[in-house]
């Protein structure tokens, strides 16, 4: 094991690793900020675009090698061969070229940090596949490695369908058989080429074998810190790695955003908030505007923000309100339901307030988030078709969630679990436990 600065009651030396992609880096900024506030020395390995954001947390930014860095603001420009690829083909291409190909350079960067100064633990998010290579080394030749679950838990299990399909669990022997078949088909038809490439890479770079599926590599970690609560994650009876549920990575603090001039309209009204999150909001026709139109004749108020983008110039329904930014810490006291594209952080924020959710995510990890919304009872899932979401489906789902108190009850139950969860502050005790076990 590399040298460590570990003392039972002293500050820890931690290395956080993230692919240089906004949705991966931002949750880990909250992790870094918390660990620094606890007095730990934190280095943060990621792309040059995020240097100032990392340094703003008090952590020390460490740049990825050139061959592992790219500008994620225009992925098609950074990866021209990616252009035009969609669906399963696009996902396969992204995994192999954007996430797997940089793994050897990522591992080299980790090794350089291990040589430069002691590291008590390496913290990696799931698509930083340099972590996969590191975990294929014997435990005695590396520090403890924690996987940070910033998306729904993707560990393979006989109790769950393959990750990314958005298929909820099915109980009993039939469910187990279904999962076995789906896993076999997915391994062969979806991840076959990725697995072959990953196995060759592990053999060439580490001189070892990859003992599990490439996308299941977090099962090799010393522990997983999952940023949710048990009530919002599928149970698995066959876990081989400790999973620590610590609650969401961050919740909105007091906001200094000014209230828009229509703020008084919220009083005494049924209010539905519709959001496409902070990243996938370039085209409000994906969810925000269709939801406003679908609810135009309902006796309620529909509220949205553009995430800083220009407010649409077209006329909105009379019961719709929009602003570039909203003070979320004050807004949710008025909200009765949320319509969302299924971002992990946004859904958890709503549930933390006990607000039921209608989730319409169908890409990336959002299908899995949306499936968990329905499975948990805290809301409903909408599945967009090629033509988007039908207005009647949006209207029916919103009406159902508002009229049935069971959805709010389930959301409140999850919110109660979130309220007592430590969040990123819970990482410290996990690391200390792993280090104490090694010392022992």
DRENBAVO-410356 format. One line per 10 residues: number of its first residue (from 0); their letters; for each residue x negated, y negated, z of C-alpha. Coordinates in steps of 0.25 Angstrom, whole numbers. Layout:
N
NUM> A> X Y Z ~ ... .
***
This chain:
440
0> XXXXXXXXXX> 0 0 0 ~ -6 -14 -3 ~ -10 -23 8 ~ 1 -29 16 ~ 3 -41 25 ~ 14 -34 33 ~ 15 -37 48 ~ 27 -32 55 ~ 31 -46 59 ~ 24 -55 49 .
10> XXXXXXXXXX> 27 -61 35 ~ 29 -52 24 ~ 21 -53 10 ~ 32 -50 -1 ~ 32 -50 -16 ~ 45 -52 -23 ~ 45 -48 -38 ~ 56 -52 -48 ~ 57 -52 -63 ~ 57 -66 -68 .
20> XXXXXXXXXX> 72 -66 -71 ~ 81 -76 -64 ~ 92 -66 -58 ~ 80 -58 -52 ~ 72 -70 -47 ~ 82 -78 -40 ~ 88 -68 -30 ~ 73 -65 -26 ~ 71 -80 -24 ~ 80 -79 -12 .
30> XXXXXXXXXX> 73 -67 -7 ~ 59 -74 -8 ~ 65 -87 -1 ~ 70 -78 11 ~ 57 -70 12 ~ 49 -83 12 ~ 58 -89 23 ~ 56 -77 31 ~ 41 -80 31 ~ 36 -70 21 .
40> XXXXXXXXXX> 26 -72 10 ~ 33 -70 -3 ~ 28 -69 -17 ~ 37 -69 -29 ~ 33 -62 -42 ~ 41 -67 -54 ~ 41 -75 -66 ~ 36 -89 -68 ~ 49 -95 -71 ~ 53 -93 -56 .
50> XXXXXXXXXX> 40 -98 -49 ~ 47 -111 -44 ~ 59 -103 -39 ~ 50 -93 -32 ~ 41 -104 -25 ~ 54 -111 -21 ~ 57 -99 -11 ~ 43 -100 -5 ~ 38 -88 -11 ~ 25 -87 -19 .
60> XXXXXXXXXX> 28 -85 -34 ~ 20 -75 -41 ~ 21 -75 -57 ~ 23 -62 -65 ~ 13 -59 -75 ~ 16 -65 -89 ~ 20 -52 -95 ~ 31 -50 -84 ~ 36 -64 -84 ~ 47 -71 -93 .
70> XXXXXXXXXX> 57 -82 -94 ~ 70 -76 -90 ~ 78 -89 -94 ~ 78 -83 -109 ~ 76 -68 -108 ~ 78 -67 -123 ~ 67 -77 -126 ~ 58 -70 -116 ~ 61 -56 -122 ~ 65 -58 -137 .
80> XXXXXXXXXX> 67 -44 -139 ~ 78 -44 -129 ~ 87 -53 -137 ~ 100 -47 -142 ~ 99 -35 -133 ~ 112 -33 -125 ~ 119 -23 -116 ~ 111 -10 -112 ~ 101 -13 -123 ~ 98 -26 -117 .
90> XXXXXXXXXX> 97 -21 -103 ~ 87 -10 -107 ~ 78 -20 -115 ~ 78 -29 -103 ~ 75 -18 -93 ~ 63 -13 -101 ~ 57 -26 -106 ~ 61 -37 -96 ~ 60 -29 -84 ~ 52 -16 -86 .
100> XXXXXXXXXX> 41 -21 -95 ~ 35 -32 -85 ~ 34 -22 -74 ~ 19 -19 -75 ~ 16 -33 -75 ~ 25 -35 -63 ~ 18 -24 -56 ~ 4 -30 -59 ~ 10 -43 -53 ~ 14 -36 -40 .
110> XXXXXXXXXX> 1 -29 -39 ~ -6 -43 -40 ~ 2 -48 -29 ~ -1 -35 -21 ~ -16 -38 -23 ~ -15 -53 -20 ~ -9 -52 -6 ~ -2 -42 3 ~ 12 -38 -1 ~ 22 -32 10 .
120> XXXXXXXXXX> 33 -29 0 ~ 36 -31 -15 ~ 51 -35 -17 ~ 56 -33 -32 ~ 69 -35 -39 ~ 74 -23 -47 ~ 70 -27 -61 ~ 56 -31 -57 ~ 51 -18 -62 ~ 36 -20 -58 .
130> XXXXXXXXXX> 43 -16 -45 ~ 46 -2 -51 ~ 31 0 -55 ~ 27 -4 -41 ~ 37 6 -34 ~ 31 17 -43 ~ 18 16 -35 ~ 16 24 -22 ~ 22 16 -10 ~ 8 16 -3 .
140> XXXXXXXXXX> 3 8 -15 ~ 13 -4 -15 ~ 20 -12 -5 ~ 35 -9 -1 ~ 44 -13 -13 ~ 58 -19 -11 ~ 68 -19 -22 ~ 76 -32 -21 ~ 91 -29 -25 ~ 95 -42 -32 .
150> XXXXXXXXXX> 105 -34 -41 ~ 114 -23 -37 ~ 107 -10 -32 ~ 103 -2 -44 ~ 98 11 -37 ~ 102 23 -44 ~ 111 32 -36 ~ 120 44 -38 ~ 131 35 -32 ~ 130 24 -43 .
160> XXXXXXXXXX> 130 22 -58 ~ 117 17 -64 ~ 114 2 -62 ~ 119 -8 -72 ~ 131 -1 -77 ~ 140 -8 -66 ~ 147 5 -63 ~ 152 6 -48 ~ 150 19 -40 ~ 160 31 -41 .
170> XXXXXXXXXX> 161 40 -29 ~ 160 55 -29 ~ 154 66 -38 ~ 160 60 -50 ~ 153 47 -47 ~ 140 54 -45 ~ 141 61 -58 ~ 144 48 -65 ~ 132 41 -59 ~ 123 53 -63 .
180> XXXXXXXXXX> 128 52 -77 ~ 127 37 -79 ~ 113 37 -73 ~ 108 48 -83 ~ 114 40 -94 ~ 109 27 -90 ~ 95 33 -88 ~ 95 39 -102 ~ 102 28 -110 ~ 100 15 -103 .
190> XXXXXXXXXX> 87 16 -95 ~ 80 27 -103 ~ 70 19 -110 ~ 68 10 -98 ~ 65 22 -89 ~ 55 28 -99 ~ 48 14 -100 ~ 48 13 -85 ~ 42 27 -82 ~ 31 24 -92 .
200> XXXXXXXXXX> 28 11 -86 ~ 27 17 -72 ~ 18 28 -77 ~ 9 18 -84 ~ 8 7 -74 ~ 9 14 -61 ~ 5 28 -64 ~ 17 34 -58 ~ 31 39 -62 ~ 44 31 -60 .
210> XXXXXXXXXX> 53 40 -51 ~ 66 34 -54 ~ 73 25 -65 ~ 67 12 -68 ~ 80 5 -64 ~ 80 13 -51 ~ 66 9 -47 ~ 71 1 -35 ~ 73 15 -29 ~ 58 16 -27 .
220> XXXXXXXXXX> 57 3 -19 ~ 54 4 -4 ~ 68 -3 -1 ~ 78 -11 -9 ~ 84 -24 -3 ~ 98 -26 -10 ~ 104 -39 -10 ~ 118 -35 -7 ~ 126 -28 4 ~ 130 -14 4 .
230> XXXXXXXXXX> 145 -17 2 ~ 141 -22 -12 ~ 132 -11 -16 ~ 135 4 -21 ~ 132 14 -10 ~ 121 24 -14 ~ 119 37 -6 ~ 106 41 -13 ~ 97 29 -10 ~ 82 32 -10 .
240> XXXXXXXXXX> 77 18 -6 ~ 82 9 6 ~ 92 -2 1 ~ 93 -14 10 ~ 106 -22 8 ~ 102 -37 12 ~ 114 -45 6 ~ 113 -55 -6 ~ 100 -61 -9 ~ 105 -75 -7 .
250> XXXXXXXXXX> 118 -83 -4 ~ 120 -97 -7 ~ 116 -107 3 ~ 121 -121 6 ~ 123 -128 -8 ~ 120 -142 -11 ~ 128 -142 -24 ~ 138 -152 -24 ~ 153 -148 -25 ~ 159 -151 -38 .
260> XXXXXXXXXX> 170 -162 -39 ~ 181 -151 -40 ~ 177 -144 -27 ~ 189 -148 -20 ~ 197 -140 -30 ~ 193 -127 -23 ~ 201 -130 -10 ~ 213 -122 -9 ~ 211 -114 -22 ~ 208 -100 -26 .
270> XXXXXXXXXX> 194 -101 -32 ~ 187 -92 -41 ~ 172 -94 -44 ~ 167 -89 -57 ~ 152 -88 -59 ~ 141 -82 -69 ~ 130 -84 -59 ~ 118 -92 -60 ~ 111 -86 -72 ~ 122 -80 -82 .
280> XXXXXXXXXX> 130 -93 -83 ~ 125 -98 -96 ~ 138 -95 -103 ~ 150 -97 -94 ~ 159 -90 -104 ~ 154 -77 -98 ~ 162 -78 -85 ~ 164 -92 -80 ~ 173 -98 -91 ~ 181 -85 -94 .
290> XXXXXXXXXX> 184 -84 -79 ~ 189 -99 -79 ~ 198 -97 -91 ~ 203 -83 -85 ~ 208 -90 -72 ~ 213 -103 -78 ~ 227 -100 -75 ~ 225 -95 -61 ~ 228 -102 -49 ~ 214 -103 -44 .
300> XXXXXXXXXX> 201 -111 -46 ~ 189 -106 -54 ~ 175 -111 -51 ~ 162 -109 -57 ~ 148 -116 -58 ~ 139 -116 -71 ~ 126 -113 -63 ~ 121 -127 -67 ~ 125 -125 -82 ~ 133 -136 -89 .
310> XXXXXXXXXX> 148 -135 -85 ~ 156 -131 -97 ~ 162 -142 -105 ~ 175 -135 -109 ~ 187 -137 -101 ~ 189 -127 -90 ~ 202 -122 -84 ~ 209 -131 -74 ~ 206 -122 -63 ~ 191 -120 -66 .
320> XXXXXXXXXX> 180 -128 -60 ~ 165 -128 -63 ~ 152 -134 -59 ~ 137 -133 -62 ~ 135 -129 -48 ~ 143 -126 -36 ~ 140 -125 -21 ~ 142 -110 -19 ~ 141 -111 -4 ~ 153 -119 -3 .
330> XXXXXXXXXX> 161 -114 -16 ~ 163 -100 -11 ~ 171 -104 1 ~ 182 -107 -10 ~ 180 -95 -19 ~ 190 -84 -19 ~ 183 -75 -30 ~ 171 -75 -39 ~ 170 -71 -54 ~ 156 -68 -57 .
340> XXXXXXXXXX> 147 -62 -67 ~ 141 -53 -56 ~ 128 -59 -51 ~ 123 -51 -39 ~ 120 -64 -31 ~ 133 -71 -35 ~ 142 -59 -31 ~ 135 -58 -18 ~ 137 -73 -15 ~ 152 -71 -18 .
350> XXXXXXXXXX> 153 -59 -9 ~ 146 -65 2 ~ 157 -76 3 ~ 167 -64 2 ~ 172 -69 -11 ~ 177 -58 -21 ~ 171 -56 -35 ~ 175 -54 -49 ~ 162 -49 -56 ~ 160 -49 -71 .
360> XXXXXXXXXX> 146 -45 -72 ~ 142 -35 -84 ~ 127 -37 -86 ~ 114 -35 -79 ~ 117 -32 -64 ~ 130 -39 -64 ~ 138 -27 -68 ~ 133 -20 -56 ~ 137 -32 -47 ~ 150 -32 -53 .
370> XXXXXXXXXX> 153 -18 -51 ~ 149 -19 -36 ~ 159 -31 -35 ~ 170 -21 -39 ~ 165 -9 -31 ~ 163 -17 -18 ~ 178 -22 -19 ~ 173 -37 -18 ~ 179 -40 -32 ~ 181 -35 -46 .
380> XXXXXXXXXX> 172 -33 -58 ~ 175 -38 -72 ~ 169 -32 -84 ~ 166 -41 -96 ~ 169 -36 -110 ~ 162 -40 -123 ~ 172 -52 -123 ~ 169 -56 -109 ~ 180 -55 -98 ~ 194 -56 -101 .
390> XXXXXXXXXX> 202 -67 -94 ~ 212 -58 -89 ~ 202 -49 -82 ~ 195 -61 -75 ~ 209 -66 -71 ~ 214 -52 -66 ~ 201 -50 -58 ~ 201 -63 -51 ~ 216 -62 -48 ~ 213 -48 -42 .
400> XXXXXXXXXX> 202 -52 -33 ~ 209 -65 -28 ~ 222 -57 -25 ~ 216 -45 -18 ~ 210 -48 -5 ~ 202 -35 -5 ~ 192 -41 -14 ~ 189 -53 -4 ~ 189 -43 7 ~ 178 -34 0 .
410> XXXXXXXXXX> 170 -47 -3 ~ 171 -51 11 ~ 166 -38 16 ~ 153 -39 7 ~ 152 -53 11 ~ 151 -49 26 ~ 140 -39 23 ~ 132 -50 15 ~ 134 -60 27 ~ 126 -51 36 .
420> XXXXXXXXXX> 116 -47 26 ~ 102 -53 27 ~ 99 -56 12 ~ 85 -57 8 ~ 81 -59 23 ~ 83 -44 24 ~ 71 -41 15 ~ 61 -43 26 ~ 66 -32 35 ~ 66 -22 23 .
430> XXXXXXXXXX> 51 -26 20 ~ 47 -25 34 ~ 53 -11 36 ~ 46 -6 24 ~ 33 -11 28 ~ 35 -6 42 ~ 38 8 37 ~ 25 8 29 ~ 17 3 40 ~ 23 14 49 .
***
